[in-house]
């Protein structure tokens, strides 16, 4: 069956107390809207339509940056969920497949649940759930296997409030049926808005079949406040840690490791405690990430070891068996097989050759205040400790720099480059200098 996803993302989210549209607040390094789109894309829909309103330009840019095929329609006035869904009618005017209405602030609907909505044979299917505490959720009033209506908590009787089956807000119907039912909605309510929750009752009055599909309550987790945002992130992290370990990744202290939406880690990778994976990180099988490392926008190949206390930034590519040690930062750099940067160094805008060794305290001086410049270090090169490499610069294969050098010119293959002042030693001068300084300090103290 052809499927169109309608993701409602027009609200401000006043309880977030933020200038940022609610659906752009991040969970695991990505806007919650991206999570909703990613969840929907698991069933390979024919259309994904995001309904934007508040902050429409920002929401549009964010949606397109994640999936360029997403279509965005605008809801200029926020007149309820039914009104928001109606904004997609023109886009779907020639579509007669199934339309599923999702919410940008309910990002954890699973692929299995979406498939269950697709496979339902009813004219309208509502997604329900049974939370431990139904609280103030709307209740689903059933008649055998048919949904009679949705009743909001404030309007429910005591008997209806005792019902544990609650409304998620998500529903599915063939697009022609959905839009015909929306056409019949009215604003006869306290808010004066058009609500999708009225659709099941309208459908039953028209003799249509209305069914309920249920899912785990965690899938329907909605986000309306900063506290709920934190709870959503915690839910994502717990689920992802479990998935990682089930897929063969070793996490020594799972609760201390944090993942992003798109983190990919291969089987038999080994992750020590207190590691943070920012967006766009891939780690191949058999790599090791040691404690207190922070990674983003990088790829780590098989057999490489990173950390402890390492930072890998956007554009970093580590080939197999690379060593990145403690207090090393790497940005926009490619390190070939077997290269080593073991201590206290910054490697930025650089390419490092096979089995090159970068000594402690080395810095690629890549920025002149306006532009970034590239450093090239050849295979089997040896960069002495505390070398400053002033880019643009090239160090040849099997070349060497002396410790403490400031290298400003290219070094040919096999050459040794030294660039430091000649040492001068003055016998006894240290004692004389200390005596003079102590005398000055004593006079100053006495004067006080």
Phi and psi in degrees as a GROMACS rama.xvg file:
@    title "Ramachandran Plot"
@    xaxis  label "Phi"
@    yaxis  label "Psi"
@TYPE xy
-69.0581  140.68  UNK-2
-131.389  137.329  UNK-3
-119.524  130.33  UNK-4
-98.6024  129.154  UNK-5
-111.993  112.631  UNK-6
-106.896  114.085  UNK-7
-81.9426  120.667  UNK-8
-144.735  38.6363  UNK-9
-98.6411  -12.6647  UNK-10
-80.7719  157.919  UNK-11
-81.3455  -40.8868  UNK-12
79.168  68.7432  UNK-13
-60.9074  -30.5365  UNK-14
-71.2631  -13.7398  UNK-15
-73.8319  -20.0152  UNK-16
52.2656  58.588  UNK-17
-148.381  150.404  UNK-18
-77.9508  -15.3387  UNK-19
-83.652  131.981  UNK-20
-53.4794  141.638  UNK-21
-53.8144  -43.8089  UNK-22
-70.4645  -6.6874  UNK-23
-97.8931  -1.23408  UNK-24
-68.8952  137.949  UNK-25
-83.7228  143.426  UNK-26
-124.386  122.733  UNK-27
52.8845  46.9726  UNK-28
78.8122  5.61734  UNK-29
-140.785  144.245  UNK-30
-54.2503  144.169  UNK-31
-57.9641  -27.4745  UNK-32
-60.2812  -38.36  UNK-33
-62.8894  -38.9756  UNK-34
-61.0169  -43.3645  UNK-35
-64.2721  -42.2358  UNK-36
-65.0975  -43.6699  UNK-37
-61.3922  -42.2429  UNK-38
-61.4127  -44.6316  UNK-39
-65.108  -36.3974  UNK-40
-67.4922  -14.272  UNK-41
-64.6776  -20.8187  UNK-42
-101.999  11.3787  UNK-43
51.9164  62.1076  UNK-44
-70.5543  158.223  UNK-45
-78.8015  -30.0698  UNK-46
-136.939  140.419  UNK-47
-124.932  116.132  UNK-48
-118.402  124.208  UNK-49
-102.39  128.492  UNK-50
-96.0712  113.212  UNK-51
-108.156  152.372  UNK-52
-144.246  -90.1621  UNK-53
-62.986  129.819  UNK-54
62.7914  38.9139  UNK-55
-57.561  -38.7811  UNK-56
-63.5269  -42.8507  UNK-57
-66.6073  -43.0603  UNK-58
-64.6715  -41.9144  UNK-59
-61.7063  -48.2689  UNK-60
-61.0565  -41.1198  UNK-61
-66.4166  -45.6532  UNK-62
-61.7793  -44.749  UNK-63
-67.1653  -33.5882  UNK-64
-67.0092  -28.5293  UNK-65
-84.9787  -39.5331  UNK-66
-149.051  105.348  UNK-67
-64.9174  -17.4727  UNK-68
-83.4835  -8.92806  UNK-69
-63.5629  137.254  UNK-70
-100.051  140.39  UNK-71
-120.284  130.133  UNK-72
-120.227  156.247  UNK-73
-106.226  139.988  UNK-74
-112.58  97.2362  UNK-75
-68.8446  -35.3282  UNK-76
-114.385  134.534  UNK-77
-88.364  95.6748  UNK-78
-116.228  32.1467  UNK-79
103.161  167.616  UNK-80
-67.1661  -34.9993  UNK-81
-65.1375  -41.806  UNK-82
-64.2756  -42.395  UNK-83
-61.5412  -43.4051  UNK-84
-64.8792  -36.4582  UNK-85
-62.1228  -24.6598  UNK-86
-63.4893  -17.1924  UNK-87
-92.315  -1.19984  UNK-88
-60.7293  -43.7319  UNK-89
-64.1025  -40.2784  UNK-90
-63.0281  -35.1874  UNK-91
-105.013  23.7517  UNK-92
-62.6609  -28.6488  UNK-93
-104.215  13.4198  UNK-94
-102.52  125.896  UNK-95
-117.301  13.6015  UNK-96
-83.5537  -164.257  UNK-97
-83.4502  131.821  UNK-98
-106.493  128.889  UNK-99
-115.327  125.198  UNK-100
-96.2766  118.495  UNK-101
-116.87  175.542  UNK-102
-127.066  134.705  UNK-103
-65.6454  -19.1852  UNK-104
-102.175  14.0162  UNK-105
-127.657  79.8395  UNK-106
-92.0401  3.70489  UNK-107
-112.598  20.2217  UNK-108
-62.9065  129.754  UNK-109
-84.3699  163.092  UNK-110
-61.6589  -40.0007  UNK-111
-62.1172  -40.5305  UNK-112
-66.4027  -42.7251  UNK-113
-63.2495  -38.3057  UNK-114
-64.2189  -36.8071  UNK-115
-64.3111  -37.7558  UNK-116
-64.5574  -40.7542  UNK-117
-64.1678  -38.6933  UNK-118
-83.1632  -8.93261  UNK-119
-63.9503  139.775  UNK-120
-95.4502  0.70604  UNK-121
-74.416  161.339  UNK-122
-70.2259  -37.428  UNK-123
-133.834  133.363  UNK-124
-125.527  128.031  UNK-125
-107.985  140.8  UNK-126
-90.2875  119.583  UNK-127
-114.212  167.257  UNK-128
-153.235  160.765  UNK-129
-122.802  91.9794  UNK-130
-75.2216  162.03  UNK-131
-61.0919  -41.8057  UNK-132
-121.532  105.237  UNK-133
-63.2578  -23.5094  UNK-134
47.6959  -126.563  UNK-135
-104.412  20.3082  UNK-136
-67.0602  152.7  UNK-137
-66.8161  145.875  UNK-138
-102.142  146.328  UNK-139
-96.2995  116.615  UNK-140
-95.223  111.677  UNK-141
-100.507  153.307  UNK-142
-131.564  98.8433  UNK-143
58.5871  -120.448  UNK-144
-99.6455  12.1539  UNK-145
-108.948  140.728  UNK-146
-85.968  118.844  UNK-147
-78.8222  -47.0113  UNK-148
-168.192  167.484  UNK-149
-109.802  130.385  UNK-150
-118.151  128.377  UNK-151
-70.1387  150.904  UNK-152
-54.8606  -44.8508  UNK-153
-64.9715  -23.1381  UNK-154
-99.3262  -2.79329  UNK-155
-83.2074  147.385  UNK-156
-76.5895  170.097  UNK-157
-59.8784  -38.7841  UNK-158
-65.5745  -39.2518  UNK-159
-70.7279  -35.6693  UNK-160
-66.989  -22.0901  UNK-161
-75.3187  -12.2649  UNK-162
-70.941  134.991  UNK-163
-92.4198  -11.9113  UNK-164
-84.4535  119.639  UNK-165
-116.068  161.676  UNK-166
-92.2227  128.329  UNK-167
-86.6346  -19.8334  UNK-168
95.5145  -22.4701  UNK-169
-78.034  136.353  UNK-170
-149.121  164.849  UNK-171
-139.273  144.075  UNK-172
-163.204  152.179  UNK-173
-54.462  138.562  UNK-174
-53.563  -43.8542  UNK-175
-60.8008  -40.8252  UNK-176
-65.8795  -44.623  UNK-177
-56.7063  -48.7565  UNK-178
-73.9557  -30.8225  UNK-179
-65.2781  -40.6517  UNK-180
-67.7022  -39.5442  UNK-181
-62.653  -35.9  UNK-182
-60.1787  -27.0796  UNK-183
-90.6337  -3.34844  UNK-184
-67.7192  153.408  UNK-185
-132.97  175.88  UNK-186
-107.093  31.8044  UNK-187
-81.0029  69.0544  UNK-188
-152.549  170.868  UNK-189
-60.9681  -32.8189  UNK-190
-87.6349  -12.6372  UNK-191
65.1201  39.0453  UNK-192
-126.541  166.106  UNK-193
-96.6858  120.381  UNK-194
-114.799  135.116  UNK-195
-65.1114  -24.1108  UNK-196
-63.253  -17.2954  UNK-197
-81.4238  -11.9153  UNK-198
-63.768  -43.8289  UNK-199
-57.7251  -43.3038  UNK-200
-63.357  -44.1651  UNK-201
-59.789  -41.7541  UNK-202
-62.3454  -41.1617  UNK-203
-66.4188  -35.9618  UNK-204
-66.7006  -22.2295  UNK-205
-93.9002  5.96608  UNK-206
80.0617  16.852  UNK-207
-86.5485  154.53  UNK-208
-82.8616  130.044  UNK-209
-125.805  115.482  UNK-210
-113.403  168.647  UNK-211
-124.26  132.552  UNK-212
-109.835  138.04  UNK-213
-110.799  156.996  UNK-214
-143.024  171.585  UNK-215
-64.1152  141.959  UNK-216
-58.8077  -30.316  UNK-217
-62.2659  -27.988  UNK-218
-69.8784  -23.8423  UNK-219
-97.546  11.251  UNK-220
-56.3421  114.53  UNK-221
-97.9098  155.538  UNK-222
-124.644  114.791  UNK-223
-127.944  -5.87843  UNK-224
-146.256  168.703  UNK-225
-63.7688  -36.8844  UNK-226
-63.6415  -41.6502  UNK-227
-69.4137  -30.8413  UNK-228
-63.211  -43.849  UNK-229
-63.6321  -40.3011  UNK-230
-64.9336  -37.2911  UNK-231
-65.5152  -42.0499  UNK-232
-62.9541  -42.3842  UNK-233
-61.7648  -40.6766  UNK-234
-62.06  -45.9173  UNK-235
-60.0099  -46.8042  UNK-236
-62.105  -44.0016  UNK-237
-61.358  -46.0216  UNK-238
-64.2431  -41.2895  UNK-239
-69.3216  -40.1419  UNK-240
-58.4671  -44.8597  UNK-241
-63.2512  -42.395  UNK-242
-63.7137  -40.1989  UNK-243
-61.4035  -47.4849  UNK-244
-66.5615  -37.7992  UNK-245
-64.5024  -27.7894  UNK-246
-88.5939  3.74271  UNK-247
103.414  12.6557  UNK-248
-92.2789  133.084  UNK-249
-88.2505  122.444  UNK-250
-117.584  111.789  UNK-251
-66.2818  -42.5102  UNK-252
-132.907  82.4968  UNK-253
-53.3377  -40.407  UNK-254
-66.0142  -12.1716  UNK-255
-101.925  -0.777458  UNK-256
-103.949  133.933  UNK-257
-121.876  132.322  UNK-258
-112.517  160.761  UNK-259
-103.012  169.52  UNK-260
-54.5426  -38.8574  UNK-261
-105.976  16.5773  UNK-262
-63.6921  132.041  UNK-263
-125.409  123.534  UNK-264
-131.871  130.608  UNK-265
-79.9319  162.511  UNK-266
-59.5277  143.045  UNK-267
69.6593  11.3737  UNK-268
-69.7361  153.568  UNK-269
-125.683  116.257  UNK-270
-116.378  117.874  UNK-271
-81.6832  176.754  UNK-272
-66.5162  157.307  UNK-273
58.282  48.6124  UNK-274
-109.068  137.447  UNK-275
-117.135  123.47  UNK-276
-101.325  107.452  UNK-277
-76.0383  -174.895  UNK-278
-61.7994  150.39  UNK-279
63.872  53.5364  UNK-280
-119.532  131.361  UNK-281
-123.871  136.184  UNK-282
-126.225  122.486  UNK-283
-77.5312  165.125  UNK-284
-56.2401  140.184  UNK-285
81.9694  1.85007  UNK-286
-83.1776  159.148  UNK-287
-124.875  129.727  UNK-288
-114.967  114.373  UNK-289
-86.3194  170.218  UNK-290
-58.325  149.457  UNK-291
61.3673  33.3257  UNK-292
-100.43  150.927  UNK-293
-126.503  123.797  UNK-294
-125.75  140.867  UNK-295
-154.569  142.866  UNK-296
56.1928  40.1134  UNK-297
-138.45  164.149  UNK-298
-126.387  132.556  UNK-299
-122.324  121.675  UNK-300
-89.7688  170.343  UNK-301
-53.2818  135.44  UNK-302
81.7266  -5.98304  UNK-303
-76.5808  151.188  UNK-304
-125.592  128.908  UNK-305
-122.624  128.781  UNK-306
94.4521  -172.716  UNK-307
-74.9658  166.362  UNK-308
55.7815  46.0113  UNK-309
-108.842  154.029  UNK-310
-128.752  118.458  UNK-311
-110.535  124.912  UNK-312
-109.082  178.832  UNK-313
-52.2442  133.547  UNK-314
90.133  4.28623  UNK-315
-82.064  130.871  UNK-316
-128.146  115.037  UNK-317
-105.656  122.153  UNK-318
-77.1809  -174.808  UNK-319
-65.4891  143.951  UNK-320
61.7053  29.1275  UNK-321
-80.8995  147.745  UNK-322
-118.232  120.045  UNK-323
-118.306  116.305  UNK-324
-97.1124  -159.545  UNK-325
-71.653  138.989  UNK-326
55.7131  42.9467  UNK-327
-111.958  134.523  UNK-328
-117.325  131.797  UNK-329
-128.454  132.271  UNK-330
-139.41  130.526  UNK-331
48.1604  52.339  UNK-332
-137.899  148.335  UNK-333
-113.476  125.678  UNK-334
-114.594  122.166  UNK-335
-79.1707  172.617  UNK-336
-50.9847  129.092  UNK-337
78.3891  2.94672  UNK-338
-68.5808  152.243  UNK-339
-132.906  130.561  UNK-340
-133.12  90.2294  UNK-341
-91.9118  -21.8126  UNK-342
-147.542  131.286  UNK-343
49.5692  48.2812  UNK-344
-131.726  158.985  UNK-345
-121.911  121.476  UNK-346
-120.548  107.252  UNK-347
-130.458  139.162  UNK-348
52.4329  60.3464  UNK-349
-144.342  159.023  UNK-350
-126.495  126.936  UNK-351
-113.626  128.115  UNK-352
-76.3403  171.316  UNK-353
-58.0168  129.185  UNK-354
57.9838  23.3564  UNK-355
-71.0258  149.601  UNK-356
-119.247  122.447  UNK-357
-105.505  116.786  UNK-358
-71.7738  163.846  UNK-359
-58.7853  139.635  UNK-360
78.54  11.2922  UNK-361
-75.3481  140.116  UNK-362
-131.626  129.272  UNK-363
-87.0596  112.069  UNK-364
-82.7096  86.5099  UNK-365
-96.0295  -8.95131  UNK-366
-123.425  127.659  UNK-367
-101.395  10.9558  UNK-368
98.4104  -15.1626  UNK-369
-128.88  -49.8883  UNK-370
-124.321  157.29  UNK-371
-95.3022  144.204  UNK-372
-127.946  154.512  UNK-373
-97.7787  143.714  UNK-374
-115.097  130.842  UNK-375
-117.358  126.658  UNK-376
-121.278  125.727  UNK-377
-76.207  174.355  UNK-378
-67.9678  144.144  UNK-379
60.7173  16.1855  UNK-380
-72.6255  155.051  UNK-381
-126.238  114.824  UNK-382
-102.135  114.687  UNK-383
-64.9338  156.681  UNK-384
-57.0473  145.408  UNK-385
59.0165  36.3951  UNK-386
-88.058  132.323  UNK-387
-100.621  118.729  UNK-388
-104.229  105.47  UNK-389
-87.7228  104.983  UNK-390
-77.5252  153.496  UNK-391
-77.9188  138.8  UNK-392
-158.128  152.607  UNK-393
-131.425  129.687  UNK-394
-111.016  122.586  UNK-395
-73.29  170.488  UNK-396
-57.5632  138.406  UNK-397
58.4042  19.9331  UNK-398
-83.3537  167.254  UNK-399
-142.091  144.84  UNK-400
-118.222  143.451  UNK-401
-76.4805  148.414  UNK-402
-57.3029  140.628  UNK-403
78.3993  12.4155  UNK-404
-85.9281  149.509  UNK-405
-111.599  105.974  UNK-406
-97.3745  118.378  UNK-407
-116.316  -7.95842  UNK-408
-125.53  155.056  UNK-409
-57.4471  148.396  UNK-410
-118.066  122.378  UNK-411
-72.375  162.512  UNK-412
-55.5507  135.371  UNK-413
77.5024  -0.389021  UNK-414
-90.5658  157.134  UNK-415
-107.316  126.38  UNK-416
-111.906  126.247  UNK-417
-121.873  131.435  UNK-418
-147.974  78.4322  UNK-419
-153.897  156.247  UNK-420
-68.6953  148.819  UNK-421
-69.1893  137.003  UNK-422
-73.5214  137.273  UNK-423
-119.813  129.633  UNK-424
-117.64  124.97  UNK-425
-113.115  109.158  UNK-426
-60.709  134.04  UNK-427
73.5133  -6.13222  UNK-428
-67.6569  -31.6991  UNK-429
-62.7477  -45.4217  UNK-430
-61.4259  -45.9512  UNK-431
-60.2176  -41.919  UNK-432
-65.674  -43.2448  UNK-433
-63.5002  -40.9399  UNK-434
-61.0586  -42.3306  UNK-435
-65.0431  -43.1888  UNK-436
-65.509  -40.5264  UNK-437
-65.8772  -36.1821  UNK-438
-64.5504  -43.2392  UNK-439
-62.7883  -43.3563  UNK-440
-63.7383  -40.2561  UNK-441
-62.5708  -42.0853  UNK-442
-64.8031  -39.1783  UNK-443
-65.6984  -40.4564  UNK-444
-65.8455  -42.9653  UNK-445
-63.7048  -37.5302  UNK-446
-64.4962  -30.4176  UNK-447
